[in-house]
Amino acid sequence: MEKLTRRTFFKAAGATAAVAAAKAHALAPDDAPHAHGAAAAPASGAPAQPAYLFLRPDEARFVEAAVARLIPLDGNGPGALEAGVPNYIDRQLGGAWGAGERLYRSGPWQPGVPGQGYQLPFTPAELFRNAVRAINDDVQHRRNTTFDKLPGNEQDAYLENLQNGNQNLNGVPAHTFFESLLALTIEGFFADPIYGGNKDMVAWKMIGFPGAYASFYDLVDQHGILFTRAPMSMGEDNRRMIHIQPVAAQPKAVGPNPVGGTGKKGGK
């Protein structure tokens, strides 16, 4: 697996549908400090992180550790963990999308060709729960520990094995799970904060994306100028406070459905 710099990764991923183009995950320095997102105690004076709605403690530990390797904290800015990506993943899996609201689920369940898209009988939530349970059992059996306690280079090797492998994770092919995890990680990092990730719009600030301005009328006749406004979320009120959308009404935020076209939700 090619070692990508953070800047190269973002050039490849961009702020668009990078999910389909991303073929490898970025590697974090082994000594990079990673606090455990929603499971961590808040800093003095900082607001408490929301509790997970779907992820169980063992699942949350895996997701937090994995996304911290996929988009790491480095000198260019916060990584996926600091941007609240586990919270985004949790909300997606705990909502209508995770329940397979728009997936065709009447079978028959047979292996398909790549052009047919997702062919498994699982909802996204079932896919994640089955796969993570298999991963946790495997790491416990082989290493007598958990994924989040492995050294960084061993976490990277394990994720690479998932990316390139076809081992059975309780009915889920390993590469299918990895593609889903990577897709959700990129989505949560770049999506509007209204969906629970991209905390404080850190990803937008880093790439210079302005966000959801409703009108650019004052700039219609101006060309070739640098747009330098601070990013804006769809969920901001007139005090610049962001109101996160309730899970029950939450659609898939950005990008293609990581588990296939038949269950594709709407756009932003």
C-alpha positions in Angstrom: 0.0 0.0 0.0 1.4 3.3 -1.0 2.2 5.8 1.8 0.3 8.9 1.0 1.1 12.3 2.5 -1.9 14.2 3.9 -1.7 16.8 1.2 -1.5 14.2 -1.6 -4.5 12.4 0.0 -6.7 15.6 0.0 -5.7 16.4 -3.6 -6.8 13.0 -4.6 -9.9 13.0 -2.5 -10.9 16.6 -2.8 -14.2 17.8 -1.5 -16.2 15.8 -4.1 -16.9 12.1 -4.5 -13.4 11.0 -3.5 -14.7 7.7 -2.2 -14.7 6.0 -5.5 -11.2 7.2 -6.4 -9.4 6.5 -3.1 -7.5 3.2 -3.3 -5.3 3.3 -0.3 -5.5 4.7 3.2 -3.2 7.4 4.6 -0.8 6.3 7.3 -0.6 8.1 10.6 2.7 8.6 12.5 3.0 5.9 15.2 3.4 8.5 17.9 0.5 10.7 16.8 -1.6 11.6 19.8 -5.2 10.3 19.4 -7.8 10.9 22.1 -10.9 8.7 21.9 -13.5 11.0 20.4 -16.9 10.7 22.0 -15.5 8.2 24.6 -13.0 10.7 25.9 -13.5 13.0 28.9 -14.0 16.6 27.7 -11.3 19.1 28.3 -11.8 21.7 31.0 -14.5 24.1 29.9 -15.2 22.2 26.7 -18.7 20.9 26.0 -19.2 17.2 26.5 -19.2 15.0 23.4 -22.6 13.3 22.6 -22.9 9.7 23.5 -22.9 7.2 20.7 -26.4 6.1 19.6 -25.5 2.9 17.7 -21.9 1.9 18.3 -21.3 -0.3 21.3 -18.1 0.4 23.3 -16.0 -2.3 21.6 -17.2 -1.2 18.2 -16.5 2.5 19.0 -13.0 1.7 20.1 -12.3 0.0 16.7 -13.9 2.8 14.7 -12.1 5.5 16.5 -8.7 3.8 16.1 -9.3 2.9 12.5 -10.5 6.3 11.3 -7.5 7.9 13.1 -5.2 5.8 10.8 -7.2 6.5 7.6 -7.1 10.3 8.0 -4.5 11.1 10.7 -3.8 14.1 12.8 -0.7 15.8 11.5 1.0 19.1 11.0 -1.6 20.2 8.4 -4.5 19.9 10.8 -6.9 17.6 12.7 -7.6 14.1 11.6 -10.8 12.1 11.3 -10.9 11.5 15.0 -10.5 15.1 16.0 -13.1 16.1 13.3 -15.8 13.9 15.0 -15.9 11.3 12.2 -16.9 8.5 14.6 -19.9 10.5 15.6 -20.9 10.9 11.9 -20.5 7.1 11.3 -22.5 6.4 14.5 -25.4 8.7 13.4 -25.5 7.2 9.9 -25.6 3.6 11.1 -28.1 4.5 13.8 -30.5 6.2 11.4 -32.7 5.3 8.5 -29.8 4.8 6.1 -28.1 2.3 8.6 -31.4 0.4 8.8 -31.5 0.0 5.0 -34.5 2.1 4.5 -34.1 2.2 0.7 -32.3 -1.1 0.1 -34.0 -3.8 -1.9 -33.9 -6.8 0.5 -36.0 -9.5 -1.0 -33.2 -11.5 -2.6 -32.2 -13.7 -4.2 -28.8 -13.4 -2.5 -26.2 -14.6 -5.1 -22.7 -13.4 -6.0 -22.9 -10.7 -8.6 -20.5 -9.0 -11.0 -18.9 -5.7 -10.1 -21.3 -3.7 -12.3 -24.3 -5.0 -10.3 -23.2 -3.2 -7.1 -24.0 -4.3 -3.6 -25.4 -7.9 -3.4 -25.3 -8.8 0.3 -28.4 -9.3 2.4 -27.2 -7.0 5.2 -28.3 -3.4 6.0 -25.3 -1.0 6.5 -25.8 -1.4 10.2 -25.7 -5.2 10.1 -22.7 -5.1 7.8 -20.7 -3.0 10.2 -21.8 -4.9 13.3 -21.0 -8.3 11.8 -17.7 -7.2 10.4 -16.4 -5.4 13.5 -17.4 -8.3 15.7 -15.4 -10.7 13.5 -12.4 -8.3 13.5 -12.5 -7.9 17.3 -12.7 -11.7 17.7 -9.8 -12.2 15.3 -7.5 -9.7 16.9 -8.4 -11.1 20.4 -7.7 -14.6 19.3 -4.4 -13.9 17.4 -2.9 -11.2 19.6 -4.9 -11.4 22.9 -5.7 -7.7 22.7 -7.9 -5.3 20.8 -7.4 -3.4 17.6 -7.1 0.0 19.3 -4.2 -1.3 21.5 -2.1 -2.5 18.6 0.9 -0.3 17.6 0.2 2.1 14.7 2.1 0.1 12.1 0.3 -3.0 13.0 -3.1 -1.3 12.7 -2.0 -0.1 9.3 -1.0 -3.6 8.3 -4.4 -5.0 9.5 -6.3 -2.3 7.6 -4.3 -3.0 4.5 -5.1 -6.7 4.8 -8.8 -5.9 5.0 -8.5 -3.6 2.0 -6.9 -6.2 -0.2 -8.4 -9.3 1.2 -11.6 -11.4 0.8 -11.7 -13.1 4.1 -15.1 -13.7 5.6 -16.1 -11.3 8.4 -19.3 -13.0 9.5 -20.6 -13.0 6.0 -19.1 -9.7 4.9 -16.1 -9.8 2.5 -13.2 -7.9 4.1 -12.6 -5.6 1.2 -16.3 -4.7 1.1 -16.2 -3.7 4.8 -13.0 -1.7 4.3 -14.5 0.2 1.3 -17.5 1.0 3.4 -15.4 2.2 6.3 -13.2 4.4 4.1 -16.2 5.9 2.3 -17.9 6.8 5.6 -14.6 8.2 7.0 -14.1 10.5 4.0 -17.8 11.5 4.0 -17.7 12.3 7.7 -14.6 14.4 7.3 -15.9 16.5 4.4 -19.6 16.6 5.0 -21.6 19.5 6.3 -21.3 19.5 10.2 -25.1 19.3 10.3 -24.6 15.5 9.9 -22.3 15.2 13.0 -18.8 15.1 11.5 -16.4 17.8 10.2 -16.5 19.4 13.7 -16.0 23.1 13.7 -15.7 22.8 9.9 -12.0 21.9 10.3 -11.9 20.1 6.9 -13.5 23.0 5.0 -11.1 25.5 6.7 -8.1 23.3 5.7 -9.1 23.1 2.0 -10.6 26.6 1.7 -14.2 25.4 1.0 -16.8 28.1 1.8 -19.6 25.7 2.6 -23.3 26.5 2.2 -23.6 30.2 1.4 -27.1 30.8 0.0 -26.2 33.8 -2.1 -23.2 35.1 -3.9 -25.1 38.0 -5.5 -22.5 40.6 -4.5 -19.8 38.7 -6.4 -21.6 38.0 -9.6 -19.7 40.7 -11.6 -16.3 40.0 -9.9 -13.9 37.5 -11.5 -10.6 36.1 -10.7 -10.7 37.1 -7.0 -9.9 34.9 -4.0 -13.0 34.0 -2.0 -11.9 34.3 1.6 -15.1 34.1 3.7 -15.2 31.7 6.6 -17.1 28.5 5.8 -20.8 28.3 6.6 -22.9 25.2 7.6 -26.4 24.5 6.5 -27.3 24.2 10.1 -26.1 27.6 11.3 -28.4 30.0 13.0 -27.9 33.8 13.1 -25.5 33.4 15.9 -23.3 31.0 13.9 -24.3 28.1 16.1 -24.6 24.8 14.2 -27.7 22.7 15.0 -27.0 19.0 14.1 -29.8 17.3 12.3 -31.8 14.7 14.2 -30.8 11.1 13.4 -34.3 10.0 12.5 -34.5 12.5 9.7 -30.9 12.3 8.6 -30.2 11.3 5.0 -26.9 10.1 3.6 -24.9 13.3 3.5 -22.4 13.0 0.6 -20.9 10.6 -1.9 -22.1 7.3 -3.2 -23.6 4.7 -1.0 -20.7 2.7 0.4 -22.7 -0.5 0.3 -24.0 -0.2 -3.2 -26.2 1.6 -5.6 -29.5 -0.2 -4.8 -29.7 1.5 -1.5 -28.4 4.9 -2.5 -29.8 7.8 -0.5 -30.3 11.3 -1.7 -27.6 13.9 -1.8 -26.8 16.6 0.7 
